[in-house]
Amino acid sequence: MPAPSPEAHLNFQQSVADQKEAAQKQAELESSGVTTLSFKGPSSISKLGSGAKGSHSLRYPIDITEDESDYIYFEFFEYEPPFKKGSKTEGLDGYNAYSTGAGKPIDTLPKILLYMPEGVTTSYKADWNGKKFSNIAAGLLTSAGAITDGDVKKFMAETGNTVGSAFGRFADASTFSVVNKLISSVTGDSLTRNDVFSSTGGAILNPNAELIFGGHDLRTFRVKFLLVPHNKNEAIQVDEISRVFKKAMLPKYGTDKTGFFKNNTADNAAGNHGWIGLPNLCRFTFMRGSNPHPYLTQYKMCAITDYDVSYTPDGVYASTYEGYPVATQIEIGFIETKLVYAEDIKDSGASY
């Protein structure tokens, strides 16, 4: 393919002085370190960019600093079965313990720091539904209040009164059944009870509609990043960032996990035993400097539901002399592993 022009492609042919300056900046970043996070959940970001394999960080842009920038910090953890033997799940603290990072960190996957994307929004959803109760059901539910007070005799008495008062309406129900069957057999029309009552008597049964809470949902979140490297070091970071997210979200063919069963023989290596390991989980934290952002909503541990990568975000493919894409766009979908409750919302500081 023809050599890319400076207007269409990144120019990696920097001067010697520029290369030295970039190398010096990268070395300074790799030797930087920050204090442990105070927010319950995120673990320490220590010695980002240096250390043993898996302890370093990847970042875009490459000059993100933990002291001054707002950014998103990604960490990866092993999935820990919530009901396995020894799990501590008692109470809200137990429920949240795993979701805030009690799982085992993945040493082979680097931490990732990315700039704040566009469209940072959070949605909370509660399921409320209208429910209609018959007169008898409404009366019985009202009578059931006596049970909550431990008064069984009162409940039985009120139940008898409720059912007894309903006998007067049984004649109406019987009449409707006869009329509806006759109409259906002659014309084929299907009428509801209220259709008959409304058209013949000008009244319908009281629907006794009430709003009932049906629970709330796990939150979902999506982030999209456009990564356009400005030098070779940054291009390498972009490539590695994409590979890390792919590895984190996919199951493992080689695993020593065997469901209920324990079997540590050598024949079970590399998936030969018929099991695959679960994907890793990800916790991402909105950061301000070296601490969780105090004004943006935080998330509990998440699973990566989908990962999309495009090497032609502008609709045209272009690469550098080394073969790196000129621009890479990644989009990641998350779902929280735990529900958020009112007690999780703090009055100030970093909170869910």
C-alpha positions as CSV (number, residue, x, y, z in Angstrom):
1,M,0.0,0.0,0.0
2,P,1.2,3.6,-0.6
3,A,3.0,5.4,2.2
4,P,0.5,7.4,4.3
5,S,0.7,11.2,3.9
6,P,1.2,13.4,7.0
7,E,-2.4,14.7,6.6
8,A,-4.0,11.2,6.6
9,H,-1.7,9.3,9.0
10,L,0.1,9.7,12.2
11,N,3.7,10.8,11.7
12,F,5.8,8.4,13.8
13,Q,9.0,9.8,12.3
14,Q,9.7,12.1,15.2
15,S,12.9,14.0,15.6
16,V,15.6,12.6,17.9
17,A,14.8,15.3,20.4
18,D,11.1,14.4,20.4
19,Q,11.9,10.7,20.9
20,K,14.1,11.5,23.9
21,E,11.5,13.7,25.4
22,A,8.7,11.1,25.0
23,A,11.0,8.4,26.5
24,Q,11.8,10.6,29.4
25,K,8.1,11.3,30.1
26,Q,7.2,7.6,29.9
27,A,10.0,6.8,32.4
28,E,8.7,9.4,34.8
29,L,5.2,8.0,34.5
30,E,6.4,4.4,35.2
31,S,8.2,5.5,38.3
32,S,5.1,7.4,39.7
33,G,3.0,6.1,42.6
34,V,0.0,7.2,44.6
35,T,-1.6,6.5,47.9
36,T,-4.2,3.9,48.7
37,L,-7.7,4.8,47.8
38,S,-10.0,5.8,50.7
39,F,-13.3,4.7,48.9
40,K,-14.5,1.3,50.0
41,G,-14.0,-0.8,47.0
42,P,-11.2,0.3,44.8
43,S,-7.8,-1.2,45.7
44,S,-4.6,0.6,45.9
45,I,-3.1,2.1,42.7
46,S,0.5,1.5,43.5
47,K,3.5,1.9,41.2
48,L,1.4,2.3,38.1
49,G,3.4,1.5,35.0
50,S,6.2,-0.5,36.7
51,G,6.9,-3.6,38.6
52,A,6.3,-7.3,38.0
53,K,4.2,-8.6,35.1
54,G,0.6,-7.6,35.6
55,S,1.3,-4.9,38.2
56,H,1.9,-2.2,35.7
57,S,-0.8,0.0,34.2
58,L,-1.8,0.9,30.7
59,R,-3.2,4.3,29.9
60,Y,-4.6,6.6,27.2
61,P,-3.6,9.3,26.8
62,I,-0.2,8.2,27.9
63,D,0.3,11.4,30.0
64,I,-2.7,10.9,32.3
65,T,-1.4,11.7,35.8
66,E,-3.1,10.4,39.0
67,D,-2.6,13.7,40.8
68,E,-4.4,16.1,38.5
69,S,-6.7,14.3,36.1
70,D,-10.2,13.0,36.0
71,Y,-10.2,9.5,34.5
72,I,-11.6,6.0,34.7
73,Y,-9.6,3.3,36.5
74,F,-10.2,-0.3,35.5
75,E,-9.2,-3.3,37.7
76,F,-9.8,-7.0,37.0
77,F,-10.8,-9.8,39.4
78,E,-11.5,-13.5,39.4
79,Y,-15.2,-14.4,39.6
80,E,-15.8,-15.8,43.0
81,P,-19.0,-17.9,43.3
82,P,-21.3,-16.2,45.8
83,F,-22.6,-19.4,47.4
84,K,-19.4,-21.4,47.6
85,K,-18.4,-22.9,51.0
86,G,-16.9,-20.2,53.2
87,S,-18.6,-17.2,51.4
88,K,-19.6,-14.4,53.8
89,T,-23.0,-13.2,52.6
90,E,-24.8,-12.3,55.8
91,G,-26.3,-8.9,55.9
92,L,-25.7,-5.9,53.5
93,D,-22.0,-5.8,54.3
94,G,-21.7,-9.5,53.4
95,Y,-23.7,-8.9,50.2
96,N,-21.5,-6.1,49.2
97,A,-18.2,-7.5,50.3
98,Y,-17.5,-9.4,47.1
99,S,-19.0,-6.7,44.9
100,T,-16.6,-4.1,46.2
101,G,-13.4,-6.0,45.5
102,A,-13.0,-8.9,47.9
103,G,-12.3,-11.2,45.0
104,K,-8.8,-12.1,44.0
105,P,-7.2,-9.6,41.7
106,I,-5.8,-10.8,38.3
107,D,-2.1,-10.3,38.5
108,T,-1.6,-11.0,34.8
109,L,-4.0,-8.3,33.6
110,P,-2.7,-4.7,34.0
111,K,-4.7,-1.9,35.4
112,I,-6.1,0.5,32.8
113,L,-6.5,4.3,33.0
114,L,-8.6,6.0,30.3
115,Y,-9.8,9.5,29.9
116,M,-13.3,10.5,30.9
117,P,-15.6,9.6,28.0
118,E,-18.6,11.5,26.6
119,G,-22.0,10.7,27.9
120,V,-21.2,9.8,31.5
121,T,-24.7,9.0,32.9
122,T,-26.2,6.7,35.5
123,S,-29.7,5.2,35.6
124,Y,-31.6,3.8,38.6
125,K,-34.7,1.8,37.9
126,A,-37.4,0.6,40.3
127,D,-40.3,-1.7,39.2
128,W,-43.7,-0.4,40.2
129,N,-46.8,-1.9,38.7
130,G,-50.5,-1.3,39.1
131,K,-52.3,-4.3,40.5
132,K,-56.1,-4.8,40.6
133,F,-57.7,-6.7,43.4
134,S,-61.2,-8.1,43.6
135,N,-63.4,-7.0,46.5
136,I,-62.9,-10.3,48.2
137,A,-59.2,-10.3,47.7
138,A,-58.9,-6.7,49.0
139,G,-61.0,-7.6,52.0
140,L,-58.9,-10.7,52.8
141,L,-55.7,-8.7,52.5
142,T,-57.0,-6.1,54.9
143,S,-58.0,-8.8,57.3
144,A,-54.5,-10.3,57.0
145,G,-53.2,-7.3,58.9
146,A,-54.4,-9.0,62.1
147,I,-51.9,-11.9,61.4
148,T,-49.0,-9.4,61.4
149,D,-50.1,-8.4,64.9
150,G,-50.3,-12.1,66.0
151,D,-54.1,-12.0,66.4
152,V,-55.2,-15.2,64.6
153,K,-58.7,-15.2,66.1
154,K,-59.4,-11.7,64.8
155,F,-58.1,-12.7,61.4
156,M,-60.5,-15.6,61.2
157,A,-63.4,-13.5,62.3
158,E,-62.7,-10.8,59.8
159,T,-62.1,-13.3,57.1
160,G,-65.6,-14.9,57.8
161,N,-67.2,-11.5,57.6
162,T,-65.5,-10.7,54.3
163,V,-66.4,-13.9,52.6
164,G,-70.0,-13.7,54.0
165,S,-70.5,-10.3,52.6
166,A,-69.5,-11.5,49.2
167,F,-72.3,-14.1,48.9
168,G,-74.6,-11.3,47.9
169,R,-72.6,-10.8,44.7
170,F,-72.5,-14.5,43.8
171,A,-75.8,-14.1,42.0
172,D,-74.4,-11.4,39.8
173,A,-71.5,-13.6,39.0
174,S,-73.7,-16.5,38.1
175,T,-75.9,-14.4,35.9
176,F,-72.9,-13.1,34.0
177,S,-71.6,-16.6,33.4
178,V,-75.0,-17.7,31.9
179,V,-75.3,-14.6,29.7
180,N,-71.7,-14.8,28.5
181,K,-72.0,-18.4,27.5
182,L,-75.2,-17.7,25.6
183,I,-73.7,-14.8,23.7
184,S,-70.6,-16.7,22.9
185,S,-72.6,-19.7,21.6
186,V,-74.8,-17.6,19.4
187,T,-72.5,-14.8,18.1
188,G,-69.0,-16.0,19.1
189,D,-68.4,-12.7,21.0
190,S,-66.3,-12.9,24.1
191,L,-67.3,-10.4,26.8
192,T,-65.7,-9.7,30.1
193,R,-67.7,-9.5,33.3
194,N,-67.4,-5.7,33.4
195,D,-68.5,-5.5,29.7
196,V,-71.8,-7.1,30.7
197,F,-72.3,-5.2,34.0
198,S,-71.5,-1.8,32.3
199,S,-73.8,-2.3,29.3
200,T,-76.7,-3.7,31.4
201,G,-76.5,-2.1,34.8
202,G,-74.3,1.0,34.3
203,A,-71.7,-0.1,36.9
204,I,-68.7,-2.3,37.1
205,L,-66.9,-4.1,39.8
206,N,-64.6,-1.9,41.9
207,P,-61.0,-2.7,40.5
208,N,-59.3,-1.8,43.8
209,A,-56.2,-0.8,41.9
210,E,-53.0,-0.3,44.0
211,L,-49.4,0.5,43.1
212,I,-47.2,-2.4,44.1
213,F,-43.4,-2.4,44.3
214,G,-41.9,-5.4,42.4
215,G,-38.2,-4.9,43.1
216,H,-35.3,-3.1,41.3
217,D,-32.8,-4.1,38.6
218,L,-29.1,-4.5,38.2
219,R,-27.6,-1.4,36.7
220,T,-26.0,-1.4,33.3
221,F,-23.4,1.0,31.9
222,R,-21.7,1.6,28.6
223,V,-18.5,3.6,27.8
224,K,-17.0,4.5,24.5
225,F,-13.5,5.7,23.8
226,L,-11.8,7.0,20.7
227,L,-8.1,6.2,20.9
228,V,-5.9,8.1,18.5
229,P,-2.2,7.5,19.4
230,H,0.2,10.4,18.9
231,N,3.4,8.4,19.0
232,K,4.6,4.9,18.9
233,N,4.6,4.4,22.7
234,E,0.9,5.4,22.8
235,A,0.1,3.2,19.8
236,I,1.5,0.2,21.7
237,Q,-0.6,1.1,24.8
238,V,-3.7,1.3,22.7
239,D,-3.1,-2.2,21.3
240,E,-2.4,-3.6,24.7
241,I,-5.5,-2.0,26.2
242,S,-7.7,-3.6,23.6
243,R,-6.2,-7.0,24.2
244,V,-6.7,-6.8,28.0
245,F,-10.4,-6.1,27.7
246,K,-10.8,-9.1,25.3
247,K,-9.0,-11.4,27.7
248,A,-11.0,-10.2,30.7
249,M,-14.4,-10.8,29.2
250,L,-13.9,-14.2,27.6
251,P,-14.1,-17.6,29.4
252,K,-10.9,-19.6,29.9
253,Y,-10.4,-23.0,28.2
254,G,-7.6,-23.9,30.5
255,T,-8.9,-24.0,34.1
256,D,-8.6,-26.0,37.3
257,K,-12.2,-25.3,38.3
258,T,-14.5,-28.3,38.1
259,G,-17.9,-27.2,39.4
260,F,-18.9,-29.3,42.4
261,F,-16.1,-31.8,41.9
262,K,-12.5,-31.8,43.0
263,N,-10.1,-33.3,40.6
264,N,-6.5,-32.1,40.4
265,T,-5.0,-34.7,38.1
266,A,-2.8,-33.6,35.3
267,D,-5.3,-34.9,32.8
268,N,-7.6,-32.1,33.7
269,A,-5.3,-29.3,32.5
270,A,-6.2,-27.1,29.5
271,G,-9.9,-28.0,29.6
272,N,-9.5,-31.7,28.8
273,H,-11.8,-32.4,31.7
274,G,-14.8,-30.8,30.0
275,W,-15.0,-27.5,32.0
276,I,-14.3,-23.9,31.1
277,G,-13.4,-21.2,33.5
278,L,-15.7,-18.2,34.0
279,P,-14.7,-14.8,32.6
280,N,-13.1,-12.2,34.9
281,L,-15.0,-9.4,36.5
282,C,-14.1,-5.7,36.2
283,R,-14.4,-2.9,38.6
284,F,-14.1,0.6,37.2
285,T,-13.9,3.7,39.3
286,F,-14.4,7.3,38.3
287,M,-11.3,9.0,39.7
288,R,-10.3,12.5,40.5
289,G,-6.6,12.6,41.1
290,S,-5.6,9.7,43.3
291,N,-9.0,9.2,44.9
292,P,-12.5,8.1,43.7
293,H,-14.4,11.0,42.3
294,P,-16.6,12.4,45.1
295,Y,-19.4,13.7,42.8
296,L,-19.8,11.0,40.2
297,T,-21.8,7.8,40.8
298,Q,-19.6,4.8,41.4
299,Y,-20.4,1.2,40.5
300,K,-20.0,-2.1,42.2
301,M,-18.1,-5.0,40.6
302,C,-19.3,-5.6,37.0
303,A,-19.3,-8.2,34.4
304,I,-18.4,-7.2,30.8
305,T,-21.3,-8.1,28.7
306,D,-19.9,-7.0,25.3
307,Y,-16.9,-5.4,23.8
308,D,-16.8,-3.7,20.4
309,V,-13.7,-2.5,18.6
310,S,-13.6,-0.6,15.4
311,Y,-10.4,0.1,13.4
312,T,-12.3,2.4,11.1
313,P,-14.1,4.9,13.3
314,D,-14.1,7.5,10.5
315,G,-15.2,5.0,7.9
316,V,-11.8,4.8,6.2
317,Y,-9.0,2.3,7.1
318,A,-5.6,3.8,7.6
319,S,-2.5,2.5,9.3
320,T,1.0,3.8,10.2
321,Y,4.3,2.7,8.8
322,E,4.5,0.1,11.6
323,G,1.0,-1.2,10.9
324,Y,-0.8,0.3,13.9
325,P,-4.3,1.6,13.2
326,V,-4.4,5.4,13.0
327,A,-7.5,5.4,15.2
328,T,-9.2,2.7,17.3
329,Q,-12.7,3.0,18.9
330,I,-13.7,0.7,21.7
331,E,-17.1,0.4,23.3
332,I,-17.6,-1.7,26.5
333,G,-20.9,-2.8,28.1
334,F,-21.1,-3.6,31.8
335,I,-23.7,-5.0,34.2
336,E,-23.3,-4.8,38.0
337,T,-23.1,-8.1,39.9
338,K,-25.0,-6.7,42.9
339,L,-28.0,-4.6,43.5
340,V,-27.7,-1.1,45.0
341,Y,-29.7,-0.3,48.1
342,A,-30.6,3.0,49.8
343,E,-28.0,2.2,52.5
344,D,-25.3,2.2,49.9
345,I,-25.9,5.9,49.1
346,K,-23.6,8.0,51.3
347,D,-24.4,11.6,52.4
348,S,-21.1,12.9,51.0
349,G,-18.1,11.7,49.1
350,A,-17.7,8.8,46.7
351,S,-20.9,6.8,46.7
352,Y,-22.9,4.4,44.6
